[in-house]
Amino acid sequence: MVVALALALFAVFMGHSSAHLSPEFYYKSCPKLLSTVQAGVRSAVAKEPRMGASLLRLHFHDCFVNGCDGSILLEDTPTFTGEQTAAPNNRSVRGFNVIESIKKNVEKVCPGVVSCADILTLSARDSVVALGGPSWKVKLGRRDSKTASFSDVVGAIPPPTSTLDTLINRFNTKGLSPRDLVALSGAHTIGQARCLFFKNRIYNETNIDKSFAKERQRSCPRNGGDDNRAPLDFRTPNLFDNYYYKNLLEKKALLRSDQVLHNGGSTDSLVELYGDDSDAFESDFVAAMIKMGDIQPLTGSQGQIRKVCSRPN
């Protein structure tokens, strides 16, 4: 009875997210994979540092909608409307051309072997490294979805106006803890946001440094300028470090969904820890990224290995 129960539990575990993923998945079938992806990411980030943040965000937006399955890369088809034009993604997520270019290069060295989902996951790691952040072993073996869902995006991706409770709940539904939430939010140490998403904060909210708000108002007027951009971390916008948390401690977060992490709530102590200890931040960020990459991947005979990332085979 005990043995049968153990086997049943093992079967349940093996059917769950990360059971079939391994850093060594392509060692024999595509030995040049890691160097090929890394070269593509380094080239893209060298041309435009912001692309590193965009590729990292693309991975996050993929994993939070029905798992890390490359579905965000799919363009609309006659049979489904994909994720790219849903509100949290429309005119916001980018970097598709970089992933497509890397995929073409991977196809040259090992055709039909590596999924777009895995390329996206590797690109997120390599983007962090390219901007001075930590490295880690990426678990691989994901397969690509054959479809995508416009309607599933809105309820999955937390908006920039989110309260702390909303953030905690959205991450919890993906198996991620409040600690994971705060660590992953540190990705906002790089990248930019459109005026549209922080306008209300810099003009109407009170938990914001006044001089910081006035500085941001120069490029984000009350009326118009919605597409004007500002760095999420105004101090070191192209360097992956822990200044994001230092900004929160001074009430200099650009987005409301960032400042709520240090606003008298349950996550204050984590923000203070990461702001004081960059090693603690990087360690927890890596752990949370690996955990996020484990969200509902397709493995084994599920899904497919797309030939082109933007459309199903």
Rosetta blueprint (number, residue, H / E / L):
1 M L
2 V H
3 V H
4 A H
5 L H
6 A H
7 L H
8 A H
9 L H
10 F H
11 A H
12 V H
13 F H
14 M H
15 G H
16 H L
17 S H
18 S H
19 A H
20 H H
21 L L
22 S E
23 P L
24 E L
25 F L
26 Y L
27 Y L
28 K L
29 S L
30 C L
31 P L
32 K L
33 L H
34 L H
35 S H
36 T H
37 V H
38 Q H
39 A H
40 G H
41 V H
42 R H
43 S H
44 A H
45 V H
46 A H
47 K H
48 E L
49 P L
50 R H
51 M H
52 G H
53 A H
54 S H
55 L H
56 L H
57 R H
58 L H
59 H H
60 F H
61 H H
62 D H
63 C H
64 F L
65 V L
66 N L
67 G L
68 C L
69 D L
70 G L
71 S H
72 I H
73 L H
74 L L
75 E L
76 D L
77 T E
78 P L
79 T L
80 F E
81 T L
82 G L
83 E L
84 Q L
85 T L
86 A L
87 A L
88 P L
89 N L
90 N L
91 R L
92 S L
93 V L
94 R L
95 G L
96 F H
97 N H
98 V H
99 I H
100 E H
101 S H
102 I H
103 K H
104 K H
105 N H
106 V H
107 E H
108 K H
109 V H
110 C L
111 P L
112 G L
113 V L
114 V L
115 S L
116 C H
117 A H
118 D H
119 I H
120 L H
121 T H
122 L H
123 S H
124 A H
125 R H
126 D H
127 S H
128 V H
129 V H
130 A H
131 L L
132 G L
133 G L
134 P L
135 S L
136 W L
137 K L
138 V L
139 K L
140 L E
141 G L
142 R L
143 R E
144 D E
145 S L
146 K L
147 T L
148 A L
149 S L
150 F L
151 S L
152 D L
153 V L
154 V L
155 G L
156 A L
157 I L
158 P L
159 P L
160 P L
161 T L
162 S L
163 T L
164 L H
165 D H
166 T H
167 L H
168 I H
169 N H
170 R H
171 F H
172 N H
173 T L
174 K L
175 G L
176 L L
177 S L
178 P H
179 R H
180 D H
181 L H
182 V H
183 A H
184 L H
185 S H
186 G H
187 A H
188 H H
189 T H
190 I L
191 G L
192 Q E
193 A E
194 R E
195 C H
196 L H
197 F H
198 F H
199 K H
200 N H
201 R H
202 I H
203 Y H
204 N H
205 E L
206 T L
207 N L
208 I L
209 D L
210 K H
211 S H
212 F H
213 A H
214 K H
215 E H
216 R H
217 Q H
218 R L
219 S L
220 C L
221 P L
222 R L
223 N L
224 G L
225 G L
226 D L
227 D L
228 N L
229 R E
230 A E
231 P E
232 L L
233 D L
234 F L
235 R L
236 T L
237 P L
238 N L
239 L L
240 F L
241 D L
242 N L
243 Y H
244 Y H
245 Y H
246 K H
247 N H
248 L H
249 L H
250 E L
251 K L
252 K L
253 A L
254 L L
255 L L
256 R H
257 S H
258 D H
259 Q H
260 V H
261 L H
262 H H
263 N L
264 G L
265 G L
266 S L
267 T L
268 D H
269 S H
270 L H
271 V H
272 E H
273 L H
274 Y H
275 G H
276 D H
277 D L
278 S H
279 D H
280 A H
281 F H
282 E H
283 S H
284 D H
285 F H
286 V H
287 A H
288 A H
289 M H
290 I H
291 K H
292 M H
293 G H
294 D L
295 I L
296 Q L
297 P L
298 L E
299 T L
300 G L
301 S L
302 Q L
303 G L
304 Q E
305 I L
306 R L
307 K L
308 V E
309 C L
310 S L
311 R E
312 P L
313 N L
